[in-house]
Amino acid sequence: MKPKSSNLPELSEFPPDRSEGGRGRKPVPGHGHDHDYGHGQGRASRRGQACKRLNDWLSSNIFWIMIVCGVIGVVFRAWAVKVVGFVPFFLAVMMLGSAVNCTLSSFKEALRRPVFFAATALLFYLVMPGVGYAMGRIFYPGEPLLGVGHILLAILPSAITSGVWIGLCDGELALGVALMTMTTFLSVGALPVILSLFTGRLGSFDAAGLILTLVKAVAIPAALGIFLNERYGPRLDPARPHLGIAVKISIFTVMAVNAAANVPYLRNLKSTAVSIIVAVLVQALIAYALAYIVFKIGLKARDGQVVAGLFVNGMRNDGAGIAVALAYFPPLVAFPSAVSILLQQTLASLIASFILARQRAGPHECPTPKMLSS
C-alpha cells in the first residue's frame, strides 16, 4: 500500500540547525528566527559597507580635511582650546587604531635591525642639527635666536603622532614605535648637550613628563592593540573601518586644537612670519628627503620600513620644543616650533596622501592597510 502523498517538502531540503541547543534539528520554514537573523545580517553588512565607504573617503581627502580643520581651530579658537587637555586621549585612540594591525613578531623583527636605530640617531643628532643651524644662517642671519629655535626643532624627539601616520600608510608600526621611543630617551641627554654646543647655555627639559606622556599615549594603547590583534585576529576585521574613522576624527581634532593653541604665537610673528614658515617647511622637507635617501637607497629597506623611517625622522614633538624654549630661552626661540606645529600635520597628511595614492594605483610591496580597506 502506497503512502499518502504530502505537499510537505522533504526534510533534506533544509540545512541542519547548527545553533546551540538545536544541533541535529531541521528548522521549520516560515518561523521568525531565521528571517530576523537574515535581516540583522543584512543591516550589519550595509552598515559595514557604509562605514568602509566613509573611511575610504576620509582617507582620500585627508589633506584637504586637515587644512579645513586648521582653519576651524583658528576661527573657533575659544572652543578649540578647551579640548587641549584631551589631546593625550586622542593620541591614545590614534595609536590603538594603528596598533591593532601589529603583532608581537613584528616588534621582535624590528629589534633585530639595529642599523635602522643607528641611522635614525645619526640623522637626529648629527645631520639635522647642522641643517637647523644652516636654516638660521640663511633665512635670518640677523636674528640668532630664531636660529637657535631651528636647532632645537631639529633635535626634538620624534612626534607621537608619527606612529599614527605610519599605521595609516601601512608602514611597520613596530619599527616606528621602537625608533620613536629611542629618540625620546636619547633626547634626555642629547638635547641639553647639543643646545649647549650651539648656544653656550646648558638647557634641560621635563624628560620625566615627556616619557610619561609617551607611556600613556603610545606604549599602553600600542600594547592593547597588539593584544587584541593577537587574541582575536580576523574577528577584528568588521571593527577595523570603525577604528579607522575614530583615528581620523582624532587626527582632525588634534589638528584643530594645535592650530587654536598657537594663534597667540603667530600674532607676534609680524614681518618675519613668511621667512619662518618657509624655513620650517624647508627643514621638514629636508628631514623627509634624507630619511628616504638613507632608508630606501642607503639601507635598501622594505617599503613598510621606509614609511616608518620617513615619519619618525620627518616629524618632531613640537609641543616639547615650545615648552623647552619658553622655560630656558627667550620667547623668540619658540616660534619655529610653534610654526612647525601648524605645518607638521598638514605636511604629513600630504605625504600620506601620496603614499596611499601609490598603494591604490597598482601592485605594491605594501598592501593597502586593513584599517583603510577592510
C-alpha positions as CSV (number, residue, x, y, z in Angstrom):
1,M,0.0,0.0,0.0
2,K,1.4,3.3,-1.1
3,P,1.8,6.1,1.5
4,K,-0.3,9.1,1.1
5,S,1.3,11.9,-0.8
6,S,2.2,15.0,1.0
7,N,2.8,18.6,-0.1
8,L,5.4,19.0,2.7
9,P,8.9,19.2,1.3
10,E,11.5,16.6,2.1
11,L,13.5,17.2,5.3
12,S,16.7,17.0,3.3
13,E,15.7,20.3,1.6
14,F,16.5,22.2,4.8
15,P,20.1,22.6,6.1
16,P,20.6,21.3,9.6
17,D,20.3,23.7,12.5
18,R,23.8,24.2,13.9
19,S,22.9,26.6,16.7
20,E,23.4,25.7,20.3
21,G,20.6,23.6,21.6
22,G,19.3,22.9,18.2
23,R,22.1,20.6,16.9
24,G,20.6,18.0,14.6
25,R,17.2,19.6,14.3
26,K,15.8,20.8,11.0
27,P,14.4,24.3,11.1
28,V,10.8,24.8,10.0
29,P,10.4,27.4,7.2
30,G,8.3,30.4,8.0
31,H,9.4,30.7,11.6
32,G,10.7,34.1,12.5
33,H,14.2,33.4,13.8
34,D,16.0,32.7,10.5
35,H,14.1,35.6,8.9
36,D,15.1,38.1,11.6
37,Y,18.7,36.8,11.6
38,G,18.9,37.4,7.9
39,H,17.6,40.9,8.2
40,G,20.0,41.6,11.1
41,Q,22.9,40.3,9.0
42,G,21.8,42.5,6.1
43,R,21.6,45.6,8.2
44,A,25.1,44.9,9.7
45,S,26.5,44.3,6.3
46,R,25.0,47.6,5.0
47,R,26.4,49.5,8.0
48,G,29.8,48.0,7.5
49,Q,29.8,48.9,3.8
50,A,28.7,52.5,4.6
51,C,31.4,52.7,7.3
52,K,34.0,51.5,4.8
53,R,33.0,54.0,2.2
54,L,33.2,56.8,4.7
55,N,36.6,55.6,5.9
56,D,37.9,55.4,2.3
57,W,36.5,58.9,1.5
58,L,38.2,60.4,4.6
59,S,41.5,58.7,3.6
60,S,41.3,60.0,0.0
61,N,40.6,63.6,1.2
62,I,42.6,63.7,4.4
63,F,44.9,66.5,3.2
64,W,42.1,69.0,2.5
65,I,40.2,68.0,5.6
66,M,43.3,68.7,7.7
67,I,43.5,72.2,6.2
68,V,39.8,72.8,6.9
69,C,40.3,71.6,10.5
70,G,43.2,74.0,11.0
71,V,41.0,76.9,9.8
72,I,38.2,75.8,12.1
73,G,40.6,75.7,15.0
74,V,41.7,79.3,14.4
75,V,38.2,80.6,13.7
76,F,36.6,78.8,16.7
77,R,39.7,79.2,19.0
78,A,37.6,79.9,22.1
79,W,36.0,76.4,21.8
80,A,39.0,74.5,20.5
81,V,41.4,75.5,23.3
82,K,39.1,73.8,25.8
83,V,39.9,70.5,24.2
84,V,43.7,70.8,24.7
85,G,43.6,68.7,27.9
86,F,42.1,65.8,25.9
87,V,44.9,65.6,23.3
88,P,46.6,62.7,25.0
89,F,43.3,60.8,24.8
90,F,43.1,61.4,21.1
91,L,46.7,60.4,20.7
92,A,45.9,57.1,22.5
93,V,42.9,56.5,20.2
94,M,45.2,57.0,17.2
95,M,47.8,54.6,18.5
96,L,45.2,51.9,19.4
97,G,43.6,52.1,16.0
98,S,47.0,51.7,14.3
99,A,48.4,49.0,16.7
100,V,45.5,46.6,16.0
101,N,47.4,45.7,12.8
102,C,50.6,44.9,14.7
103,T,51.9,41.6,16.1
104,L,54.5,40.7,18.7
105,S,56.6,39.1,16.0
106,S,56.8,42.4,14.2
107,F,58.3,44.0,17.2
108,K,60.8,41.2,17.6
109,E,61.8,41.7,14.0
110,A,62.2,45.4,14.4
111,L,64.6,45.0,17.3
112,R,66.8,42.7,15.2
113,R,67.6,45.5,12.8
114,P,70.0,47.8,14.8
115,V,71.1,49.6,11.6
116,F,67.8,51.5,11.5
117,F,68.3,52.7,15.0
118,A,71.9,53.8,14.3
119,A,70.8,55.6,11.1
120,T,68.0,57.4,12.9
121,A,70.3,58.5,15.7
122,L,72.8,59.9,13.2
123,L,70.1,61.8,11.4
124,F,68.6,63.2,14.6
125,Y,71.7,64.2,16.5
126,L,74.4,64.8,13.8
127,V,72.9,65.8,10.5
128,M,69.7,67.6,11.4
129,P,71.3,70.0,14.0
130,G,73.6,71.2,11.1
131,V,70.6,71.6,8.9
132,G,68.8,73.7,11.6
133,Y,71.9,75.8,12.1
134,A,72.0,76.4,8.3
135,M,68.4,77.5,8.3
136,G,69.1,80.2,10.8
137,R,72.1,81.5,8.9
138,I,70.4,81.5,5.6
139,F,66.9,82.9,6.4
140,Y,67.6,85.3,9.3
141,P,71.3,85.9,9.8
142,G,70.5,89.0,12.0
143,E,68.3,87.1,14.4
144,P,70.3,84.3,16.1
145,L,67.6,83.4,18.5
146,L,65.4,82.1,15.6
147,G,68.5,80.1,14.5
148,V,68.6,78.5,18.0
149,G,64.9,77.7,17.6
150,H,65.7,75.8,14.4
151,I,68.4,73.8,16.1
152,L,66.1,73.0,18.9
153,L,63.4,71.9,16.4
154,A,66.0,69.6,14.7
155,I,66.9,67.6,17.9
156,L,63.5,67.3,19.5
157,P,62.3,63.7,19.9
158,S,60.0,62.2,17.2
159,A,56.4,63.2,17.4
160,I,54.0,60.7,19.0
161,T,51.6,61.2,16.1
162,S,54.2,59.8,13.7
163,G,53.1,56.4,14.7
164,V,49.6,57.3,13.6
165,W,50.7,58.2,10.1
166,I,52.9,55.1,9.9
167,G,49.8,53.0,10.7
168,L,47.6,54.8,8.2
169,C,50.1,54.2,5.5
170,D,50.7,50.6,6.3
171,G,54.2,51.1,7.5
172,E,55.9,48.9,10.0
173,L,54.4,50.4,13.1
174,A,56.5,48.3,15.4
175,L,59.7,49.7,14.0
176,G,58.3,53.2,14.1
177,V,57.3,53.0,17.8
178,A,60.7,51.5,18.6
179,L,62.5,54.3,16.8
180,M,60.2,56.9,18.4
181,T,60.9,55.5,21.9
182,M,64.7,55.6,21.2
183,T,64.6,59.3,20.1
184,T,62.7,60.2,23.3
185,F,65.1,58.5,25.7
186,L,68.2,59.8,23.8
187,S,66.9,63.3,23.7
188,V,67.1,63.4,27.5
189,G,70.9,63.6,27.2
190,A,71.4,64.8,23.6
191,L,69.1,67.8,23.7
192,P,70.8,69.8,26.5
193,V,74.3,68.8,25.3
194,I,73.7,69.8,21.6
195,L,72.0,73.1,22.7
196,S,74.9,73.9,24.9
197,L,77.3,73.4,22.0
198,F,75.4,75.8,19.8
199,T,74.3,78.4,22.4
200,G,76.8,78.1,25.3
201,R,73.8,77.6,27.6
202,L,73.1,74.3,29.2
203,G,69.4,73.7,28.9
204,S,67.2,70.9,30.2
205,F,63.5,69.9,29.9
206,D,60.9,67.8,31.7
207,A,62.1,64.5,30.5
208,A,60.1,62.6,33.0
209,G,56.9,64.3,31.8
210,L,57.6,63.5,28.2
211,I,58.4,59.9,29.0
212,L,55.2,59.6,31.0
213,T,53.2,61.0,28.1
214,L,54.9,58.5,25.8
215,V,53.9,55.6,28.0
216,K,50.2,56.7,28.4
217,A,49.7,57.8,24.8
218,V,51.8,55.3,22.9
219,A,53.0,52.3,24.9
220,I,49.8,51.3,26.6
221,P,47.5,51.8,23.6
222,A,50.0,50.0,21.4
223,A,50.2,47.1,23.8
224,L,46.4,46.9,24.0
225,G,46.1,47.0,20.2
226,I,48.7,44.2,19.7
227,F,47.0,42.1,22.4
228,L,43.6,42.5,20.7
229,N,45.1,41.6,17.3
230,E,46.9,38.5,18.8
231,R,43.8,37.4,20.7
232,Y,41.1,38.0,18.1
233,G,42.8,38.2,14.8
234,P,40.4,38.2,11.8
235,R,37.4,38.6,14.2
236,L,38.5,42.3,14.5
237,D,38.1,42.8,10.7
238,P,34.5,44.1,11.0
239,A,35.6,46.7,13.6
240,R,38.6,48.0,11.6
241,P,36.7,50.5,9.5
242,H,35.1,51.9,12.7
243,L,38.6,52.2,14.3
244,G,39.8,53.9,11.1
245,I,37.1,56.5,11.4
246,A,37.9,57.1,15.1
247,V,41.6,57.5,14.2
248,K,40.9,60.1,11.6
249,I,38.4,62.0,13.8
250,S,41.1,62.1,16.4
251,I,43.7,63.4,13.9
252,F,41.3,66.1,12.7
253,T,40.6,67.2,16.3
254,V,44.3,67.4,17.2
255,M,44.9,69.5,14.1
256,A,42.2,72.0,15.1
257,V,43.4,72.1,18.7
258,N,47.0,72.7,17.6
259,A,46.0,75.5,15.3
260,A,44.0,77.2,18.0
261,A,46.6,76.8,20.7
262,N,49.3,78.6,18.6
263,V,47.3,81.6,17.5
264,P,49.0,83.8,20.2
265,Y,52.5,82.9,18.9
266,L,51.6,83.6,15.3
267,R,50.2,87.0,16.2
268,N,53.7,88.1,17.3
269,L,55.5,86.9,14.1
270,K,54.6,90.0,12.0
271,S,57.1,90.7,9.3
272,T,59.2,87.5,9.9
273,A,56.2,85.2,9.5
274,V,56.8,84.3,5.9
275,S,60.5,83.7,6.5
276,I,59.9,81.4,9.4
277,I,57.2,79.5,7.6
278,V,59.4,78.9,4.6
279,A,62.4,77.9,6.7
280,V,60.5,75.5,8.9
281,L,58.9,73.9,5.8
282,V,62.3,73.6,4.0
283,Q,63.8,72.0,7.2
284,A,60.9,69.5,7.4
285,L,61.2,68.6,3.7
286,I,65.0,68.0,4.1
287,A,64.3,65.7,7.0
288,Y,61.9,63.6,5.0
289,A,64.2,63.6,2.0
290,L,67.2,62.5,4.0
291,A,65.2,59.8,5.7
292,Y,64.1,58.5,2.3
293,I,67.6,58.5,0.9
294,V,69.0,56.7,3.9
295,F,66.3,54.1,4.3
296,K,65.3,53.4,0.7
297,I,68.5,54.0,-1.2
298,G,71.2,53.5,1.5
299,L,69.8,50.7,3.6
300,K,67.6,49.1,0.9
301,A,64.7,48.9,3.4
302,R,61.3,47.4,2.6
303,D,58.5,49.9,1.8
304,G,57.0,49.5,5.2
305,Q,60.3,50.2,6.9
306,V,60.8,53.3,4.6
307,V,57.4,54.6,5.7
308,A,58.4,54.2,9.3
309,G,61.7,55.9,8.8
310,L,60.0,58.8,6.9
311,F,57.5,59.8,9.5
312,V,59.8,59.2,12.5
313,N,62.5,61.3,11.1
314,G,60.3,63.9,9.4
315,M,58.1,64.7,12.5
316,R,59.1,66.3,15.8
317,N,57.5,66.7,19.2
318,D,56.9,70.4,18.7
319,G,55.0,70.8,22.0
320,A,58.1,69.8,23.9
321,G,60.0,72.3,21.8
322,I,57.8,75.1,22.8
323,A,58.0,74.1,26.5
324,V,61.8,73.9,26.4
325,A,62.1,77.2,24.6
326,L,59.8,79.1,26.9
327,A,61.4,77.6,30.0
328,Y,65.1,78.2,29.2
329,F,65.3,80.7,26.3
330,P,63.7,84.0,25.2
331,P,60.2,83.5,23.6
332,L,61.6,84.1,20.1
333,V,63.2,80.6,20.2
334,A,59.8,79.0,20.5
335,F,58.5,80.4,17.1
336,P,60.0,77.7,14.8
337,S,58.4,75.0,17.0
338,A,55.1,76.9,17.0
339,V,55.0,77.2,13.3
340,S,56.1,73.6,12.9
341,I,53.0,72.5,14.8
342,L,50.8,74.2,12.3
343,L,52.7,72.8,9.3
344,Q,53.7,69.4,10.5
345,Q,50.3,67.6,10.4
346,T,49.4,69.2,7.1
347,L,52.7,68.2,5.5
348,A,52.3,64.7,7.0
349,S,48.8,64.4,5.5
350,L,50.1,65.4,2.1
351,I,52.9,62.8,2.2
352,A,50.4,60.2,3.5
353,S,48.0,61.0,0.6
354,F,50.8,60.5,-1.9
355,I,51.8,57.1,-0.3
356,L,48.2,55.9,-0.2
357,A,47.6,57.0,-3.8
358,R,50.7,54.9,-4.8
359,Q,49.3,52.0,-2.9
360,R,45.9,52.3,-4.7
361,A,47.5,52.8,-8.1
362,G,48.6,49.2,-8.6
363,P,50.7,46.3,-7.2
364,H,53.0,47.5,-4.5
365,E,55.2,45.9,-1.9
366,C,53.0,47.5,0.8
367,P,49.3,46.4,0.5
368,T,46.6,48.9,1.3
369,P,46.3,49.0,5.1
370,K,43.5,46.9,6.7
371,M,42.3,50.0,8.6
372,L,41.7,51.8,5.3
373,S,40.4,48.9,3.2
374,S,38.6,46.5,5.4
